[in-house]
Amino acid sequence: MEISVLKVLLKNISNFFNLQCHENRTSELVQMYHQKIKDILKLVKPVLESIADSEVASDESLQKEFAGLSQYVNDLRELIEDSHPLMSKVYFVMQVESLFAKVRLQSLEVFELLKSSPKDLPEELSSTSLEHCIQKIKNMSYEKSSAILSKAIRDQAEGSGLNIDSRSKIADFLNLKSNQELLIEAVALEKLKENAEQAEKAEDLECIEEMIALITHMNDCLIEAKQAQTSNPVPIPPDFCCPLSLELMTDPVIVASGQTYERGYIRKWLDLGLTVCPKTMQTLAHTNLIPNYTVKALIANWCELNNIKLPDPVKTVTLTPPKSPESVRATIGSPEKSLISSSGTTHHVQSSSEDSLPENGHVLAGSIGQRLDSGAQSSAGGGLTEGHQRTVSTSSTHSNTSFSQELSHEANEASAVPMATAYSSDVSGEAAPESQPAPAAITPTTPQFSPRFETRPRNQLWRRPSERYGPRIVSSPSAEIRPDLTGVETQVKKLVEELSSTSVDVVKKATGELRLLARHNMDNRIVMANCGGISLLIGLLRSTDEEVQENAVTALLNLSINDNNKSAIANADAIEPLIHVLETGSSEARENSAATLFSLSVIEDNKIRIGRSGAIRPLVDLLGNGTPRGKKDAATALFNLSIFHENKARIVQSGAVRYLVELMDPAAGMVDKAVAVLSNLATIPEGRAAIGQEGGIPVLVEVVELGSARGKENAAAALLQLCTNSSLFCNMVLQEGAVPPLVALSQSGTPRAKEKAQSLLSYFRTQRHGNGGRG
């Protein structure tokens, strides 16, 4: 029996040796690791074969090492066998180096045990020969790129940033030097993330999300560096650049997600088997490419007005992940394209399909331009012409994360479905005006406010936010088994009695068990309320014992899922103790206190009570300084509270707008939540002023172009409020190039989004005609 473990190990090693790494399906990266693993196993296998039939093989300690080594070798074989050109390189390196290190350590352990074994070894296994093998394995060099990646991921997660040296090392080793390669890596990681979510592997999910954040950061840095170092005499409007090549488009086409790309680049992307939109990561419903004649005409018009020669259409593109850094380069037409300025001077712009980082980490000058300086510039000074009525870059209609247990309902449905509050600014209770007031005429004005995110390029990768910090309670009453409640009642009564104990340990245990019982099913929640558990748990919210406080607030959160319990908790004077936890509790306690306040605020009267009890300021503090989950819990609570008009001013005065604008960075995974609250706050003058002052306009325009379906409609609603109430804000919105994405939204958004976009575009036309009438 014991010897069979060794034979399984030998079989696994033989299987690894028989593994073929074909050049046409694996990269040099995979082949390199495959060879290094083979090198170490070539030292191990002869030794194991020599002891296969000897007494020493039955040693218990060796058996454990054999079993572990066998598992690691098998895992490595599967990892390399499953590798393919479109896999995640970051994930592969982290996995393969971890397993390699384990194989190396386990092999050394085997040799050390054999060397010190009191049992007789075969003649060919002398202490000298074993020591020789040990030294060879110790001296065997192997890549430690995972250490660099781990540090980079950790630095990025902690907000300390990634220095250019680390970024360059990662880009060189993994061959992630171009925009296309980074996007392919992002797609691969998104797929891994979906798999981890489906398998409910929380730890894997967290690691993969951190890898996605790193790749997103590298992509942003590449784009920003290209923009900063561009030598072009005339900045190219971002809507005219292909998101894959970052170059001026000559044959723009629309894909199923509504995004526009250069035909050659997106065709090759699809030919690789990639069926997601590179920009939005949305799965494409089909792979048809529809010519975007409007964008093509706008680009031709822009080139003519700026005396720029339109490059020849791209004919061939190489996006296939190369086997080596030397094969990265791809030639598209001639290496340089001429740009003729108005003065007749010939300018040159590099046209590279790979937008590669050279060895020193600096970015080559490319033809990526800055965001439009004004709304008029997109039509080259011609005002808001009919040329703007086009479909440009409509983003994914796949919604980002939603509020806890929310559905899409308008205001008249909100009260009927208490836990189904939607991210929709019309829920604010303020009727949308039938006709917008006509403010002063729009005149070219220099914005008074500095956009907070003006350096974040609109061509950056927008990744799908995480659900990891979403609802922590999953309960489906219809699917629950309804057991005999007699035993549950007896148990709950005993636990509720123990809540009054003078022993902290007893109370701690009781609150912990009640917390779990309340999580399990609806029947338990009803029983706990009927046994008087609510008032006693509320009393423990002021406990000085951290664990008791955490258990009590979490139990109340779980109990609040039941609608009757919502009223019972609020009527038992829970709001002020919940605020106490929100101000003084641990991170987990604060998160769950905010979530409980959100749950209670579904009831209209509770919105008023919570707002007037002083909960808003600590919620805003959690929004700005809490954990990722705490921020999301705070945002959900603030959204519900902002539906009641009186609370809007309190939220603005507490400084929430600044944090909400910051959280509209896609990397935070809270775009939908933040824009929903801002949309409600934009209905009051103080809210509109704060949004302008905190740089909210550029990111709202960005959401209109790149956000989820719900995010787009709320961003459009907020912009409509801003523009129709301030000519200054209207000019700022135009200067951010809002017209093209609004046109796209008016044609392909949700019904409400179309309505908001059409109203805003109609308002822009009215103001333009008004200006014209004044001469």
N, C-alpha and C positions, 0 to 999 in steps of 0.2 A: 504493500500500500504506500509506504513512504517513498520507495524508489520510483513509483509511478509519477510522483510530483516532479521529480527530476526529469523524467522522460517527457512529461508535458512541456517543461521548460525547454528542453532540447528541441522538441518539435516546433515550438513557437520561434526559437532562434532560426531553425531551418526555414520556416515559412517567411521570416523576415529576409533571409538571404535570397530567397526565391522571388522576392518582391521586385518587380521591374519598374524603374522610373523612366518612362519614355520621355524623350525630349519634347515631343509634340504635345504632351498633356501636362507636364510638370515643369516648373520654373527651375532656374539654377539654384534658387534658394532651397527648394525641396531637395534637389539632388545633392546639394552640399551637406545638409543635415543627414540625409540617407547614408551618405558615405561615412560620415563621422560616427554614426551609430554602428555601422558595419565594422568599422575599425576596432571599436571596443569589444564588440561581440566576437570578433575573430580571435581575440585573446582569451575570452571566457569559454567559448565552446570546446576547444580541445581539452581544457582542464576538466570540464564537466563530463565529457565523454570518457575520460580516463578513470573517473570514480563512479561511473554509472552502476557498475556491478559490484562495487566494493562495500565493505561494512560501514565506512565513514559516511556514505550517502544517507544512512538512516538516522544520522544525528538530528535531534529535534531542533536545535538552533539553526542548523543548515536547512532543514525542511522549511522553516519559516522564511528564510532568505530566498530559497528557491521559488516559493509560492509568490512572494512579492515581486521578484525579478521577472518571473513568468508573466505576471499581470502587466507590468510596465512594458515589456517587450511586445506583448500582444496589443497594448494600447498604441504604442508607436507604430506598429504595422498598420493598424486601422487608420491612424491619423494620416500617414503618408499615402496609404492606398486610396483614401477619400479625397486627397488633395487634387485641385484642378486650377486652371488659370484664373478663374474668377473668384477664388476663395479669398477670405480675409487674411492678408499677410500678417497683420498685427496679431490676430488671434492665433494663427498658426505658430508664429515664433514663440509666443508666450506659452503655448501648450507643449510644443516640441522641446523647448529648452528645459521646462520643468520636468518632463518625463526623462529626458536625457540625463539630467542631473541625478535623478533617482536611480536610473540604470547604472550610472557610474558609481554612485555611493553603495548601491546594493552589491555590485560586483566586487568592490573593495572589501565589503563585509564578508563575502563568501571566501575570498582569498585569505583574509586575516583569520577566519575561523578554521580553514583548512591548515593554515600554517601553524596554528596553536593546538590543533587537534591531537589528543593523546592516542587516537587510533592509528593504525598503520595505513600509510598512504601508498599508492602505486609507486614503483621505482622511479618513474619519470617525473614524479612530483616531489622534488626535493625542496627544502626551505629556500634554497638559493633561487630556484626557478620560480617559485611563488613570489618571492621578494622582487624578482625581476619584473614579473607581470604587474605587481602592485605599483612599482615605480613608473612603469610605462603608462599605466592608466592615470596616475597622478600627474604625470608630465604631459599627458595628451591635451593639446590645446583645443578649446571649443569656444564657440561664440557665446558671448554673454550680453547679447543685445536686449534680452528681456529685462536686464537690470536697468538699461538706459530707458527702455519703454516704460517700465514700472515707475521710475523716477519722474519721467515726463508726465505720465498719467496722474501721478500723485500731485505734482506741482500744479497741473492744470485744474485738478479737482479742488485744491486748496486755494486757488486763485493767485498763486505766486507767479504764474506765467511760465512760458517755455522760452528759454533763451535760443538764440539763432544757431548756436553751436549744436545743441541737442537736436533741434529741428533738422539741421543739415545732416547730422549723423543718421537719424531715422530715415530721412528721405533717400539718402545714398544707399543704405543697407537694404531697405525694403523696396527700393526703386519706386518711391512715391514722390517723384519730382514734378509731375505735371498735374494740371487741374483734372484731366480725364482720369489719371491713375488714382487720384484722391477720391474722385466720385465713385469709381468702381469699388474701391475699398469701403467707402461709406455704404454702398448698396449691399455689399457682402455682410457688413456688420449689422445692418438693419435686418437682414434675413436671420442672422444668428439671434438677434434680439427677439424677433417674433417667435422663434423656436423656444427660446428660454421662457417667454411669457406664457406660451401654450403649455409648457411643461411645468410651469409655476416654480422655476428654479430662481429664487430671489437673489441668491449670492451670485450666480452666473450673470443674471440680468444686470445687477449693479456694476459688475466688472465690464460687461459689454457696453453699457451706457457711458462709462468713463472712457473707453476706447473710442466711442463715437465722438465724444466731446473733444478728444485729442485730435482726431482726423478733421473735425469741423474747424478747430482752431488753426490747424496747418493749412487748410483750404482758405480760410479767411486771410491768413498771413500772406499766402501766395498772391491772392487777388489784390490785397491792399498794397503790397510791395510793387506789383506791376503798375497799379494806378499811380503810386507815388513816383515811380521812376520812369514813367512814360516820357518819351521824347517827342511825341506828336505835337505839331503846332496847334492843332484843333482837337480838343477833347471829344471823343466819340460818345454820344448819348448811350447809356447802359442798355436801353431797350433795343438798340441797334446791334448789340454784340451777342454772339452765340454763347449761351451759358457753358457749353462744352469747350469751345476753342478760345473764348474770351476775345475773339476777333470780330471785326465788322462783317455782318452777314451779306452774302451776295445772292443766295438762293434760299430765303427763309421759308420754313414749313412749320405747320402746327401739328402737334401730336395729340393723342387722346386726352391728355391732362389739360390741354389749352395752352401749354407753353410753346414758345417759338424757338426753333433751332436752325442752324445751317444744315441743309439737306445732307451733305456728305458726312458730316460728323454724327448726326443722329441715326442715319442709315447704318453706319458702321457699328454704332452702339447697339442697335437692334440686332444686327447680324451676329454680334457676339453672344446673343441669347439673353441680353439684358432687357427685361420687359417692364422696367419701372422708369418713371420720368426722372432724369438725372437731377433736376432742380428741386422737385417737391417730394421725391421718393414715393410718389403715388403709383400703384400698379396700373399699367395702361390697359384699358378695356380692349383696345385693338392696336395694330401697328401701322395703320394707314397714315400716310403723310399728306397733309393738305397744304397746297401752296398758299402762303400768306402774301397775296398780291398787294395788300394795303401797306404792310411794313416794307415790302420791296420798293414800292413807289415812294414812301416816305424817306427811305435810305437814299434812293436815287436823287430825290429832291434836295436832301441835306447835302449830299456830295456836290451837287451842282451849285448850290448857293455858297458853299465853302471852297469852291474851286478845287475839289479833291477828286482824283480819278478813282472810280470804283474798281476794286480789284477784280480779276477774272474769277468766275465761279470755281469753287473748290471741286476738284475732280477725284482725287484719291486721298484717303485718310487711313492712317494706321493707328488703331486704338487697342489692338491686341496686346495684353500685358507681355512685354518682352522678356526674353530669357536672361538678358544681361543688361547692365547699364549702357553698354555701347550700342545696343540695338534699340534704344529708346527713341532716337531721333527719327522723325518722319518728314519727308519733304512734300510740301504742298505747293505745286506750281513753282514759280521762281522764288529764291530765298528772300527777295526784297520786292516791295511794291512801292511805286512812286506816288507821293502825295504832292499835288501842285498847289501852292498857296496863291492867294490873290495877287501877290507881287510877282508871280511867275517863277519864284524860287522852287526848285525841286527838293522835296523832303522825302526821306526814306523811313519806312516803318517795317520792323521785322515781322514777318508772318510765319510763325512757327506753330505747327499743329500740336506740339507737346508743351509749349510754354514752360520749358524745363528750367530747373534750378541748376546752375553750374556747380562745380565742385566746392566753391567757397561759400555756397549757401545764398549768394546774392541772386536776384531775379533779373533776367534779361528784360530789356525794354520791350514792351509789347504795345499793341494798339488798342488797349482797353481805356475807355474814357471815363470821365467822372459823371456823376448824376447831373441831369439837366439843371442849368443855373436858373432857369425860369420856365414858366409854363409856355411862354411864347417861343422860347428857343427851340423847342422840339419841332416847331414848324418854321424854324429859321426866321423868326421875327414877324411872321405873318399873322399873328393873333391866333384865335381858336378857330381854325379853318375846318372845313368838312373833312379834310384829311385825317383829322383826329378820330373820326368815327370808324374805328378799326378794332380788330381783335388782336391784342398784342400778347401779353403773357398772363394768361389766366391760370391761376395756380390750382392745386389739388382741391377737389370737392370733398375729399375725405376729411372729416372733422378731426381736429386735434382733441386733446383730452377735454372731457366735460366735467361739470360740477358733479358732486356726489349724487348718485342715483337720479340724474336729471334726464329729462326728455325735452323735446322742442315744443314748447307751448307759448302762446301769446298771453297777454295779461288776463284776458277773460277766462283762460283755462287754468291759471296758476292756483286759484283758490280751490278749484275742484280736484286738483292733483297735488296735494301738499308737498310731496317730496320730489316733484317733477319740475322744479323751477328751471327755466331755460336760460341760456346765455343770450338774452335778447333785450336790447335797451328799451324796447317798447313795453317791457314789463315794469318800467319805472312808474307806470300809472299816469304818465303825461301823454295826452293825445297828440299824435303827430299833426302838425298844422296842415290844413288843406292847401293853403297858399303861403309861400314864404314872404316875409317882409322884404322890401327892397331897400337895402342900406345905401350908404353913399357909394358913388361910382368907384370902380376899382382903378387905382392908379399905381404905376410902378413905385413900390416902396421898399426900401432896404429893411429886412426883418430886424426887429428889435431884440429877438431872442436867439441864442446860440443853440442849434439842434444838438441834443445830448449825444446822438449816435451818428453824427454826420460822417464819421470815418468808417461806418460799417457799410460795405458795398451791397447794393441790392442784388448783385449776382451771386452772393454767397450761398452756401448750401443751407437749405432749410430742412432740418431733420425733424422727424416725427417725435413730438414730446412723449415723455414716459408716463405710463400709468402707475409707476412704482409707488408714487406718493399719493395715490388716489384713495378711494374708500377702503377702510380696513375692516369693514363688516360686510360679509356676503351672506345674505339670508334670503331664502326663497320659501315663503310659508307654504305655497302649494306643493312643494317638493318634500316638505318635512314629514317625518313619521310622527304621528301624534300618539305618544305613549300614555300609559295610565298615569295620570298626574298625581295620584295619591302619594307615591313615593317621592316625587319632586317637591310637593308641598311640604312634606315632613322634613326633607333636607333643607329647603329654603327657610322654613320657620326656625330651624335650629341655627342656621347661619346668620339670620337676621338678629336673633337673640344675642349671638356672639359679637355683633357689632357694638354692643353696649358694654362689652367686657373692659375691665381696667388693665388687662394684659395686652400690650402692643402686639405681641406675637400672635395672640388669638385673633385680634382684630385684623392683623395683616393677612392671616390665613383665610379668614372669613371673607374679607373683601376680594381676595384673589380668586376664591372659588365662585363667589357671586359674579365677578367680572366674566369668568368663563361661562357660567350658566346663562348669563344674559346674552352672550354671544351666540349661543347654540341655536335657539329657535324662538319663535314668537310666543309659544305657550309659556316658556320659562319667564319671559319678560312680564307677561300678565300675572303669573303667580307671584313673582317678586314684588310687583306693585301692590297686589292684594294683601300681601303679608306685611306691608308697612316698611318695605326696604328703602323706598325713595327718600323719605325724610331723614332716616338714619345715615344714608350715604351722603346726603347733602351736608349733614353736620360734620362728616369726616373730611370734607373738602378743606377745612381749616386745620387739619392734623399737621403736626410738626414732623411727623414721620413721612419721608418722601415716598416710600413704597405704598403706604396706606393711602396717601393722597392720590397717587397715580392710579391705584386700583379703584378707588371710589369714583374718580372722574371718568375713568374708562367704562366702569359699570353703568354710570348714568348715561354716557354716550350710547352704549348698546341698548339700554332701556328706552331711550328716546326714539328709537326706530318705530315703536308703537305710537300711533297718533294720540291715543288717550293718555299715554304716559307723557307726551310732550306737554299737554296742559297741566297734568298733575305735577310735573317737575317744576314748571314755571310758577304754578300757584303755591308751591311749597317754598317759595322765596329762594330759589336756587341761583338766580342771576348774579346777585352780589358775591356769593361764595365762588361762583365760576369765574368771576372777574378777579377775585383774590388769587385763584390758581393761575389765571392768565398772567398775572403780574409777578407772582413769586414762585411758581412751581418749576419743576424740572422741565427739560425740553419736551419729554413725552407728555407730561401733565399739561403743559401749555398747549401743545398740539391738540390734545383731546378735549381740552376746555374750549378751544376755538371751534372744533368740530361740533361740540355739543351746542354751543351758541348758534351755530349755523342751523343745526337740526331744529332747535326751538324756534328760530326766527322764521320758519316756514309758516307759522301761525301769525296772522297779521298783527294782532294785539301785542305779540311778543316782539315784533320789530320795533314798536314804539317803546316798550318797556326796556329792552336791551339798549337801544340808542340813548335813552334818557338816564340810564343807570351808569353811564361812564365806561361802557365796554369798548367804544370805538378806538380810543387812544391806545390802549394796550394791544388791540387787534392790529392797529397800524404798526406798532412797534414790532410785533411778531412778523408782520408782512415784510418789514425791512431788515430785521435782524435774526429771524428764526431759522430753523433748519429748513431744507427743501420741502419736507412734508408740512412743517409749521406754516410756511409761507402760503402753501396751497390751501391749508385749512383756513387761514386768515382771509385769503382772497374769497373763498366761498362764502364765509360769514359776511364779509363786507359787501359782497354782491347782493346778497339777500337783504341786508340792512339798507342798501342804497336804493332799493325799490320804494321805500317810504321817503317821501320828499324831504321831510324835516331832517333826516339823517345825512343827506348829501352834503350839506354845508359842514356838518361836524366831521365828515370823512375828509373833506378838502382841507379844513382848518388843522386837522391832525397830521398833515403832511403826507397823505397817502399817494398823491399823484406822482411825486418824485419816484417812489418805490415802484409804482405800477408801470411807469415808463421804463425803468431799469429792467423790470421783469418781462418786458416785451422783446427782449433778446431771445431768439429761438432756442439758444443753448439752455436757457432756464426752464424750458418745458412748460411755460405758463402763459403763452401768448393769448390764448383764448380767454383765460380767466381775467387777465389784466385788461384786455381791450373791452370785455363785457362791463367791468366796473367803470372804466373810463367813459364808455358810451352813456352810462347812466349819469355820471358826474358832468358830462358835457351839456346836460340840459339846464344847468344853472350857471349864471355869470361867473361865480367864483371858480367853478370847475373848468370852464373854458379858459379863463385867464391862467390858471395853474398849468393846464395842459400845454398852452403856448409857452409859458415861461420855463417849463421843465423839458422842453425839446420833444414833446409828444407828437407833433405834426409829422415829422419825417417817418417815425415808426408806424404811425397810423396809415400813412400812404403805403408803406412797405407791406403792411398786413393786407391792405386792399389788393395788392398784387400777388402776394405769396402766401397768404394765410389760408386757414381752413375755410370751409363754406360759412360756418357760423362766425368765425373771426372776421371774414370779409364784410359780412352784412353789418356787424356791430361797428367795425372801423368806418364803414361808409356812413352809418348813422351818426357817429361822432363827428366826422368831417362835415356832414351836412349842417349840424348844429354850429360848428365853429365858423364855417363860411358864411352862413346866412345871418350871423349876428356880428360879424367883424370883417370889414374890408381888409384889414391888415392880415388877419388869419387866412382870408381867402387868397390873397396874394402869395402868402407863404405856401399854401397848399398847391397853388399853380406852379410855384418855383420848384417844388419837389417833384414835378413831372407826374402829377396825379391823373391827368386826363386820359392817357392811354390805358392804364389799368382800370379806370372807372368805365371807360367805353367797353372794355372786355367784360367787366362785371355786369354791366347793363344788358349784355347779350347772353351771358352764360351762368349767371349766379342764381341763388335761390330767389323765389318770388319777392321776398322782402328786400334782399340785396339789390335786385334789379330796380325795384321801386326807389330805393335810396340813391343808387347810382344815377338813375335817370333824372331824379329831382335835382341832384347836384349838377349834372351836366347841363340841364335846362337852365339852372340858375346862372351858371357860367356864361351861357349864350346870351341870357337876358342882360347881364352886366356888360358883356362885350358890345351888344347893340346899343345899350345905354350910353357907353363911352363914345361910340361912333356918332350918336345923335347929338352929343355935346360939341362935336367938331374938334 
